[in-house]
Amino acid sequence: MTGARKDRNIKVGAGKKKSTSSSTSWSRPAEGRRDVAPAPKSQPRQNSAPRRDNNRRNDNNRRVNQNRQGNRSSRPQQKSPLMEEDWARVIDHDQTRNEVIAVSESKMLLCRLKPKAGIAPLLTTARVYIGTDSNLREHIDQVLGMTNIGRVANHVKADLPLVIQIFIEENEKHFITAFFNVAGNMSLKQHAFELLSGVGNKKAMQMVEARGSSGFESLSALNEACNIDAGELLAKRFLAELDDRNMQPRLLDLLLPVKA
């Protein structure tokens, strides 16, 4: 077989035919972001918690107020110390304000009094009844309450020592017996007489020596023997204790009330 025939008989494998149709698939062109329907707005829930909290607070406040009122009503009412007083000494009668400032005799309490209408002005040191028996109240219509030295006028402060001194001198027997004739040593270095204004240890020893074993018979005898004004000194001590409630020892508590 000639070479030409061999060439003719040679089978040539058919190759893959190229497809005329393109296998490339084109994607859809971008059309932009789709419009998304907005989510429906939810109605805001009404919060009832604040109202509930307010209601609870109101209920709690009502309960607290009721408890307080109940406690107040159940508490025993404290009696005023003036309810135990029967007599007082006038310090000042203010006719403009229709008010009397006085000091009680039993505990030396400063008090405000309402005088009866139409009475004559009450003089300083006058003795008036302030007890609970209204039939005995000749000058005083009502006890208004207590007061203190810091709240009274200056002229009342100035007259108060004299009022107390006169009260002491009118009851000299009680104060001689309860204090001046029995006062002793409070400690190794201090005598009870040193509680009086202006009395030191040396003066206190002179008073003890003058007292002797028989004691003093009166304030005048004491004043003459010791060259002092005992009523004035004791009144100053009382006044100092009225001004300072923390002063110790308190002769007001030890020597009052006056024993008949």
VMD Tcl script that draws the C-alpha trace (Angstrom):
set ca {
  {0.00 0.00 0.00}
  {1.35 3.17 -1.14}
  {1.90 6.01 1.24}
  {-0.92 7.94 -0.27}
  {-3.40 5.23 0.48}
  {-2.13 4.80 3.95}
  {-2.83 8.39 4.43}
  {-6.30 7.91 3.13}
  {-7.04 4.98 5.44}
  {-5.78 6.64 8.50}
  {-8.70 7.28 10.75}
  {-8.46 10.43 12.49}
  {-10.43 10.59 15.67}
  {-13.03 13.20 15.58}
  {-12.37 15.88 18.20}
  {-14.96 17.45 20.28}
  {-17.03 19.74 18.31}
  {-17.24 23.21 19.60}
  {-20.70 24.12 20.42}
  {-21.86 27.02 18.48}
  {-24.10 28.01 21.27}
  {-22.31 29.79 24.05}
  {-22.43 28.00 27.39}
  {-21.91 31.24 29.30}
  {-25.03 32.20 31.29}
  {-25.46 35.90 31.95}
  {-26.76 36.96 35.42}
  {-29.60 39.33 35.71}
  {-28.41 42.87 35.85}
  {-28.56 44.55 39.28}
  {-31.80 46.30 39.76}
  {-30.95 48.05 43.07}
  {-32.19 47.30 46.57}
  {-35.66 46.10 46.77}
  {-38.05 48.29 48.65}
  {-38.78 46.59 51.93}
  {-42.07 47.45 53.46}
  {-41.48 49.09 56.82}
  {-42.43 47.05 59.80}
  {-45.62 48.27 61.38}
  {-44.92 50.51 64.34}
  {-45.98 48.91 67.53}
  {-48.00 51.07 69.80}
  {-46.06 51.95 72.96}
  {-47.31 49.94 75.83}
  {-48.73 52.02 78.56}
  {-46.60 51.44 81.58}
  {-48.86 51.11 84.56}
  {-45.98 50.50 86.93}
  {-45.57 54.16 87.98}
  {-49.24 54.37 88.79}
  {-49.03 51.17 90.76}
  {-45.94 52.44 92.55}
  {-47.69 55.71 93.36}
  {-50.71 53.84 94.66}
  {-48.48 51.67 96.81}
  {-46.68 54.72 98.16}
  {-49.95 56.43 98.96}
  {-51.19 53.30 100.72}
  {-47.96 53.07 102.69}
  {-48.15 56.75 103.62}
  {-51.73 56.29 104.81}
  {-50.71 53.33 106.92}
  {-47.76 55.22 108.41}
  {-49.96 58.21 109.23}
  {-52.58 55.96 110.77}
  {-49.92 54.22 112.84}
  {-48.53 57.55 114.00}
  {-51.95 58.80 114.96}
  {-52.62 55.55 116.74}
  {-49.33 55.80 118.62}
  {-50.02 59.38 119.59}
  {-53.46 58.54 120.86}
  {-52.13 55.54 122.78}
  {-49.29 57.49 124.39}
  {-50.05 58.79 127.84}
  {-50.10 62.57 127.81}
  {-47.30 64.00 129.90}
  {-48.46 66.33 132.61}
  {-46.96 69.77 132.77}
  {-44.87 70.35 135.92}
  {-46.97 73.47 136.47}
  {-49.99 71.28 137.23}
  {-48.31 70.38 140.52}
  {-47.78 74.03 141.46}
  {-50.16 75.99 143.67}
  {-48.51 79.36 144.22}
  {-46.26 81.67 142.27}
  {-44.53 85.01 142.72}
  {-45.15 87.76 140.19}
  {-42.10 89.13 138.40}
  {-43.78 91.31 135.78}
  {-47.34 92.19 134.73}
  {-47.43 93.31 131.11}
  {-50.79 95.02 130.70}
  {-50.24 95.63 127.00}
  {-49.95 91.92 126.27}
  {-52.23 91.00 129.18}
  {-49.63 88.56 130.46}
  {-47.94 87.90 133.78}
  {-44.46 86.42 134.13}
  {-44.05 84.62 137.44}
  {-41.90 82.02 139.19}
  {-43.52 79.11 141.00}
  {-42.74 78.54 144.65}
  {-42.48 74.76 144.73}
  {-39.88 74.21 141.97}
  {-38.92 77.72 140.87}
  {-40.40 77.29 137.40}
  {-40.75 80.35 135.20}
  {-44.27 80.54 133.84}
  {-46.63 82.69 131.76}
  {-50.03 83.52 133.21}
  {-53.15 85.21 131.88}
  {-54.66 87.55 134.48}
  {-58.37 87.97 134.92}
  {-59.99 90.88 133.14}
  {-60.41 94.10 135.10}
  {-57.96 93.37 137.91}
  {-55.50 95.97 139.16}
  {-51.88 95.65 137.99}
  {-50.06 92.97 139.94}
  {-46.96 94.20 141.73}
  {-43.59 92.51 141.62}
  {-43.21 89.77 144.30}
  {-47.02 89.52 144.69}
  {-48.17 86.00 145.61}
  {-50.85 84.53 143.32}
  {-52.65 81.20 143.29}
  {-52.17 79.13 140.11}
  {-53.47 75.75 141.31}
  {-56.18 73.62 139.75}
  {-58.95 74.90 142.03}
  {-60.54 77.66 139.93}
  {-62.52 78.93 142.89}
  {-59.29 80.00 144.60}
  {-57.95 81.86 141.60}
  {-58.47 85.45 142.55}
  {-56.11 87.06 140.04}
  {-55.18 84.44 137.44}
  {-57.56 83.25 134.76}
  {-55.33 80.77 132.95}
  {-51.86 79.22 133.14}
  {-50.44 79.70 129.63}
  {-47.32 77.57 130.05}
  {-43.67 77.54 131.00}
  {-40.86 79.76 129.77}
  {-37.14 80.19 130.47}
  {-34.68 82.94 131.23}
  {-33.58 83.21 127.60}
  {-37.08 84.15 126.45}
  {-38.01 86.82 128.99}
  {-37.30 90.53 128.77}
  {-34.20 92.05 130.35}
  {-36.12 93.82 133.10}
  {-37.65 90.47 134.08}
  {-34.15 88.97 134.33}
  {-33.10 91.91 136.49}
  {-36.04 91.53 138.90}
  {-35.92 87.75 139.20}
  {-33.05 87.58 141.77}
  {-34.90 90.01 144.05}
  {-38.12 87.98 143.82}
  {-36.28 84.78 144.72}
  {-34.42 86.48 147.57}
  {-37.65 87.79 149.10}
  {-39.13 84.30 148.85}
  {-36.09 82.88 150.67}
  {-36.23 85.50 153.41}
  {-39.95 84.91 153.95}
  {-39.20 81.22 154.45}
  {-35.92 81.66 156.32}
  {-36.71 79.01 158.91}
  {-36.89 76.34 156.21}
  {-33.61 77.33 154.53}
  {-31.79 77.73 157.86}
  {-32.87 74.24 158.90}
  {-32.49 72.55 155.48}
  {-29.18 74.11 154.43}
  {-27.26 76.59 156.52}
  {-27.37 74.57 159.78}
  {-26.64 71.17 158.20}
  {-24.32 71.91 155.25}
  {-21.13 69.86 155.42}
  {-18.15 68.80 153.35}
  {-18.86 67.65 149.82}
  {-15.33 66.32 149.47}
  {-11.98 66.58 151.20}
  {-11.38 69.93 149.52}
  {-14.86 71.48 149.12}
  {-17.58 72.48 151.55}
  {-21.23 72.92 150.59}
  {-21.05 76.60 151.54}
  {-18.67 77.05 148.59}
  {-21.63 76.52 146.25}
  {-22.72 80.04 147.18}
  {-21.46 82.85 145.00}
  {-18.32 84.52 146.38}
  {-17.75 81.97 149.15}
  {-14.37 80.26 149.06}
  {-12.88 77.64 151.30}
  {-11.59 80.13 153.86}
  {-14.97 81.88 154.14}
  {-16.76 78.55 154.34}
  {-14.60 77.51 157.32}
  {-15.39 80.84 159.04}
  {-19.12 80.15 158.56}
  {-18.75 76.66 160.01}
  {-16.91 78.04 163.03}
  {-19.55 80.76 163.53}
  {-22.33 78.19 163.30}
  {-20.87 76.15 166.13}
  {-22.89 73.33 167.57}
  {-26.08 75.29 168.17}
  {-26.49 76.57 164.61}
  {-27.97 79.84 163.33}
  {-31.35 80.97 164.58}
  {-32.16 83.24 161.64}
  {-30.77 84.70 158.44}
  {-30.11 87.99 160.18}
  {-28.01 86.21 162.83}
  {-26.15 84.37 160.08}
  {-25.52 87.58 158.16}
  {-24.24 89.38 161.22}
  {-21.98 86.55 162.34}
  {-20.47 85.89 158.91}
  {-20.71 89.38 157.36}
  {-22.65 88.16 154.33}
  {-26.14 88.41 152.84}
  {-27.17 84.76 152.93}
  {-30.52 85.32 151.24}
  {-28.90 87.12 148.31}
  {-26.16 84.49 147.90}
  {-28.64 81.61 147.91}
  {-30.87 83.47 145.43}
  {-27.91 83.89 143.06}
  {-27.22 80.15 143.28}
  {-30.86 79.37 142.46}
  {-30.73 81.78 139.52}
  {-27.55 80.16 138.17}
  {-29.19 76.73 138.33}
  {-32.25 78.05 136.51}
  {-30.00 79.36 133.76}
  {-27.93 76.15 133.54}
  {-29.94 72.94 133.87}
  {-26.75 70.87 133.87}
  {-25.26 72.54 136.95}
  {-24.56 70.04 139.71}
  {-25.28 69.65 142.54}
  {-28.65 71.37 142.33}
  {-29.76 73.11 145.49}
  {-33.12 73.72 143.83}
  {-33.81 70.00 143.91}
  {-32.32 69.52 147.38}
  {-33.99 72.42 149.18}
  {-37.37 72.71 147.43}
  {-40.26 72.55 147.97}
  {-40.49 74.54 151.15}
  {-41.85 72.45 153.99}
  {-44.54 74.15 156.00}
}
mol new
graphics top color blue
foreach p $ca { graphics top sphere $p radius 0.5 }
foreach p [lrange $ca 0 end-1] q [lrange $ca 1 end] { graphics top cylinder $p $q radius 0.2 }
display resetview
